Amino acid sequence: MDRFHIGGGLSRRELLRRLAGITACIPAAGWRCFPASGLIAIQKPTVVPSVAPIVQLSDLPPATYLSPGDDTFLEQMENANFQYFWEQCDPKTGIVKDRCNVRASDKSVLGSIAATGFGLTALCIGEKRGYISYAQARDRALTALRFLWKKMPNERGFYYHWANISTGERLWQSEVSSVDTSILLCGILTCRQYFQHSEISQLAQEIFNRVDWNWLSEDTRLLPHGWTPEGGFLQYRWDSYSEMMMMYLLGLGSSSHALPPQAWDAWKRTTFEFDGIHYIGSYAPLFVHQYSQAWFDFRGKRDQYADYFQNSILATDVHRRFCLSLAGKFSDYSDNLWGITASDSEHGYEVWGGPPATGPIDGTVVPCASAGSIPFLPGPVMRVLRNIQYRYGAGTWSRYGFVDAFNPLTNWYDSDIVGIDSGISMVMAENARTAFVWDTFMKNPEAQRGMERAGFKSYKPSSPQELVEMHSRPGQRE
């Protein structure tokens, strides 16, 4: 899922790991770590007993429905996002570019399998919305799946992170990526259910069943980030809450190389606190609360640990509050302009966000940070997106939608569109409007089986106040 090559050969996840380690060792005003309970307190730290993590909702903005004006804006944004995946894709392979410069001629051949997963989902949205014909969408999906099955280099069904869009050749000595392959698989399974076409269905089944989750988990229940032919499995494991939930659920749902149910319980769910709100999180940007939920529908469901949809509502609101807390230092941040996640910056690529504050935050705004959370906080997010278009449209808007990032304080505007950032914006916009991607993807037996084996049960979510009362315990709140 990395946006582009980071100096020294580090992937984005490797950089995140190093940043997390550094952050955990530096004293910072306003937050502390309580190892015994696994709770991170950010502002107003409290002593928390050693109990299972809980999720609380507190003082959230009221539920807001999309207005006709919001829907019109999102239609424009989705259409523009779709054009990226249609035009920045090799029509002979179906592989989508990692990014492109939208202000100049771009001849890059760097493809991303994660962007391709979003691109396959985009075909379904595009046909449904009438951006392209059924025949065009079906034929592009067939091209991509045939190439992925017959020609694209892979290792036990897992694909290399970056590849040449025209040949499928591995680029930059990239790793065989477990999570990027998972995003690709989500796009493939979405196509299978949407098109209901015999060859698409057969190819999707063969590609999915080829993925050997047992090879990936041969000596551990915690899956590694990837593998290279030069060095074998990468040292880092998917051991904490993040965007990896989709990966474990897909592995649990496999009928050919299934992960054991215990794999779902193996990773940590650390509870954080900010401004009196408890939520499951990690030392990573906001995108970790969004990606799995682009396809898996967690609404009205919970496992033994949490309701992850409600958790993403909390995490998004916490991030909004975090940005507002920075307004004294960066005057552009306000209730009408917030959102920081891993992105381009004026000085290069940055892994930044919070809380706790991570990276050299400088007032930059990343549109996909809020856009990826439209289903979680529609009112506050739409206020931000429409404000960006209205106040900064000339610099932030392009034929493919919003550029990756901009900084109003320095008058810097990115020239690039990043595939996965446009993808999460487009998919979550469609889910907020119609739940189309959720409804389509969740028809897959693999998705249903994965959630069942992870122990998810349907339930009626409590109201925010009821949850606060239900989970409040002596000594946990000031």
N, C-alpha and C positions, 0 to 999 in steps of 0.2 A: 504494500500500500504506500510505499515511499513515493514522495512527489518527484524527486529527481536525485541523481547520484550525489551523495554527500562526501566531502573530502575525506581521504584516507580509507575509502572503501566501506565506510560504515553504512549500514542500512538505517532507516528511520527508527526501527525498533531497538537496534543496538545503541543508537544515540539516546533514545528515551531511557534505556536501562542505565546508562552512565549518568544522565542527568538526575534520574531518581536517586541513585546512590549519593551523588553530590548533595542534592537537596536534603536528603535525610540526615546529613552530617553537619549542615550549617545551621547554627541557631538563627531563628527569625522571629521577630516580634509578632505576637498574635496567634501563633500556632505551635502545638507540641504534639509529640507522638507518645502514645501509651502502649508499649509492646504487649503488656499482659492482656489487655482487652482487645487489641487490634484496632483501636479507635484513634483517628487522627483528629485533633481538635484545632480548628482554625477560627480564631477570635473566640472570646468568651470560653476559654478552655474549662472543662469540668472534669471531676474525677468520675470515671465510669467503671462500674463493677465488671468483672470478667463474665460476661454473658454472651449468648449468641447475638450476632449483629441484628439490629432492627432497622426498619425504615419508618421514618416519620414525615408527615406533611405538615407544614406550619406556615401560615401567613402567605400562601400563594396568591397570585393575582386571580381574580375570579375567572371562571371558564368563559371563553369567548369563542363565538362561532365565526366562521369566515363570512364576511359581507360580500355582496355582489361585486364591489370594487376590489376586494381581496382576490376573489376568484378570477376576475379579469386580469389582474396583475399576474397571478400564478399561471394562468394560461399563456401569457406572453413569455414568462420566464421558462416554463417547461418547453415551449416550442423552440425557444432559442437554445436551451440546453440540448434538446434532441438533435438540433442541427450539428452540434459538435460531434456527436456520436455517429451521425450519418456521414458527415463530410470528412472527418479526421479518422477514417477507418479505411484500410486497404480493401477495396471491394472484391479482390481475388482471394483474400484469406479471412476476412472478417475480424482481424486483429485491430484494436483501437490504439491510437497514439496515447502515450502517457500525458502529454501536454502539447500545446502549440502557442506560438506567438501570434496573437490576433491583430497586432498592429503592423506586422510586416510579413513578407513571404516566409513560410516555414517549410523547410525541406527535411525536417527530422524524420527518422525512421524508427525511433525508439517507441516500442509498444509496451503496454502494461496489461498483464492478464487480469488485474483487478478492474482497470478501466474497461476491458473487454466484457467482464461480467456485468458492469453497469450498462455497457452498450447493448448487450443482448436483452436486458430488461427494457432499455429504451426502445427497442424495436417493438415490443408489445405495447408500450405506452403510445408510441408514435402511430401505430396502426389503429389503436383504439380511438385516439384523438383525431385521426384523419390527416395527420401530417404526411403520411405516405400510404400507398395502397397495400392491401393484404398481400398481393403477389410480391411487391417489393420487399416487404418485411419478411415474409416467409422465405424468399430466395436468399436474402442476406443471412438469415438464421441458418439455413441449410449450408451455405458456404462456410460459415464460421464453424459449425459443428463437424462438417466433413474434414476440415483442415485440422481441427483440434484432435479428432479421432485418428486420422490417418497419417498426418505429417508433422504436427507440432511436437518438438522434443519434450519428453516427460520422463520422470523417474517414479515408477510404481503408481502412475496416474497423477502425480503432482507435477505442476508446471513451473518453469523458471519465471521468476518475478518479471524480468524485462526481456523482451525479444524483438527482433527485427519484424516490423509489421508486414513486410513483403515475403520474407522467407521463413519466419518462425525461429531463426537462429538466436541462440542465447547471446545476450549482450552484457557487457561490463562484468563478466564473471559473476553474474547474479546468482543468488541461491534459488534452489527449488523451494518455493515459499508455501508454507502450510496455510496461512490465513489468506493470502492472495488467491490461491487455488480455491479456497472456500468461497470467496466472493464470486469467482468465475462460475463455480458450481451452482450458486444461487441464481445467477443469470440463466444458466443452461436449464435448470429445473423450471424456472418461470416460463421460458419458451416452450418447454414440453407441454405444460398445462394450457398455455394460451392458444397455441396453434392447433393442437389436436391433430397433428399431421403424422402419418405413420413413420416416415423416415426420420423426422425430427425426434419423435418419441423414442425410436430405436437407438439413434445415435446418443441421445441424452442418457438413456439407460446404460449403454455400453461405456460411455465416458465416466459416468458416476460409479458404476460397479468396478471399474478398473482401479479406482483410488484405494490404495492399500493402507488403511488406517492402522492395521496391526503392525505393519513395517515401521510406521512412524512412532508407534507406541510400544515397540518391542521390549524395552527394558524399563518402562515407566508409564504411569497413568497421566503424567504431565507432558503434553506434546511439545516437541521442540519447534522453534521458529522456522526451521528449514534444514536443508542439506545441500552440500556442494560435492562434486566429484573429487575436488582437491582435498577437502578436509573432513568429509563426512558430516554428521549431524552438527548443527550449530549449538553452541554451549547454552544458550538461553532457552528457557522453557516458558510456555504459556501457563504461568502458575498463579496469576492474579486476575481479578475481574478486569475486563477490557473488551475490545471489539471481537475477541476470540470466541464468544459464546456460540456464534453460528458454526464455528469449526467443530466444537465438541458435539453440538446437536446434529450436524450432518454425519459425523462419525458414528454417533449412537443410532442414527437412522439407517445406516447402511445395511443392506441385506447380504452383502458379499464379504465385507471385512469390518464388521461392527466393533466399535469400542465397547468395553464393558461399562455398565451403568455407573460403576464406581468412579469412572473418569470425570463425571460431572461433579462429584463431590470433592475431587482432589485439589481444585484450585481455591485460592483464598478470596474471601469476600470481606475486605477491610472496610470498616465503617468510619466515615469522616463526619466532622461537624463544622458547619459554618453558619454564623448568625442564628444559632439555635436550631438549625435544620440538620437532621441526621440522614445520611444516605450512603449507599455502597459506592465506592469510587476507587481511584488509583492516582498515582503521580503521573498523569497523562492529560493531554488536551481533551476538549469536549467531544471530539469525534468518537471516543471509545464508548460513549453512551448512545451512539446513533447507528453505527454500521450494522450490527446484527439485527436491529429492529427495522431496517429497511425492508427486510424480507420476512423474517419470523414475526408473527403477530403475538405479542405478549399481553395484549389487552385482555383484562378479565381473567388472567391466569397467574398462578404463582407456584413455585416449588416450595421446598421446606424452608428456604432462606428468605425469599423476597418476591414481591411483585415488581418485575424489572421495568415494566412500563411506567408505573408510578415512580420508580426510582429515577428514571430518566427525566421525568417531570421535575423532580427535586433537583437533580444535578444541573439541569438547564437553568432553573430559577436561581440556584446557588451561583452559577457562573454569571448570570445577569447581575446579581447583587455584588459579586466580586468586581466586575467591571465598574459598577457605580462607585464602589469604594476607592477606585483609582482616579476618580474624576478630579480630585484635588491636584494630582500630579499631571494627568493628561486630560486637558479640558474638553477634548472632543467626546469622551465617554459620557453617555447620559442614558436615560430610559429610552431615548429614540435612536441611540447609536451605541451598540455594544456587540461583542462577539470576537473571541480570540481562540484560534485553534491552529494546529500545525499548518504552516503556509509559507509562501514567499514573503520576503520583506524587502525593504529598500537596500539592505546589505546582504541579501542572500536568503537561503532557506533557514527557517527557524522552527524549532519545536517549542512552542510557548503556549501559555494559558494559565489556568488556575481556577480555584485556589488549591493548594498554595501557589503563590506566584512562581511560574516556571519560565525561564528564558528571559531575554532582554526586552521585555515589554516596553514599547515606545509610543503607544497611541495608535498603532496600526489596527485596522478593522478588517476582519475576514468574513465576507458575506455568507460563506457556507457554514460558518459556526452557528449562526442563528437559523439559517435556512434548513439545516439538517435536523432542527428541533421543531419544525412547524407543527407536527402532530402533538407535541408535548405542551407547548405554550403558544397556541396560535395567535392570540391577541398581541402579546408583547413582541413576538417574532415578526408579525406582519407590520407592526409599527416601525420596526427597524428596517425591514427590507424596502418598504415604500418610501421611507425617509431617505435611504441611500439613493434610490432611483431619482427622487425628486430633487434632493439637494446636491448630489454628486454625480448625476447621471452621465454627463459628458465624459468623465474620466473613468467611471466604474462600469459602464454598460458597453456591450459589444454585440456583434451578431450572434455570439454564443451565450449571451447573458452576462452576468457579472464577471469581471476579472477576478483573479484569485485573492487579491488583497489591495488595500490602499491606506494611506496615512494622511488625513486631512491637515494635520499639524505641520507637515513638511511639504504638502502638495505633491506627494508621490503616489503614482497610480501604476499598478502592475501592468505589464503588457501580455501576460500569459493567462491562458485558460488551462486549468488542471483537470484532467478527466475525472478522477474520483471525486473531486470537489463539486464539479458540475453534476456528477452522477448522484451524489447523496442529496443535493438540492432538488433535483428533478424527481427522484423517487419519493422522497419524503413529502414533496408538494403534492404529488399524485395520491399518496396515502392519506394525507390530510383532507384532500378534496373528496375522494371516493373510496379509499381503502382498497383500490384496485390491485396493487402489487401484493399486499397482504393476502387478499382473498384468493388471488390466482396462485401464488406460491404455496399457500397452506393446503391446497388441494393435493399436493404431492404426498404420497404415502411415506416417503423418507422424512419429510418435515414433521408429519404427524407422529410417526414412530419415534423420532428423536426426542420430541417433547414428552411423549408418554414415558419413554425409558428414563428420562431425566427426572420424572416424578411431578410433572406439571399437572395441576388440577384447575378446573374452571371454578370461579367463585365470583361473588358480587363485591367489587371493591368498596371499601368503606369511604365515607366522606372524609375530607381532610381533618375536620374537627374530631370525628370518631376515631381516626387513626392516631391522632395525637393523644387522646384520652386512653385509648387501648394500650399504647406502647409507652406511655409515661411511667417511669418507675422512680421511686425515691432515690435521690442522689444523682440522677442522670441529667437533670436540668437545673439551672440556677434558679 
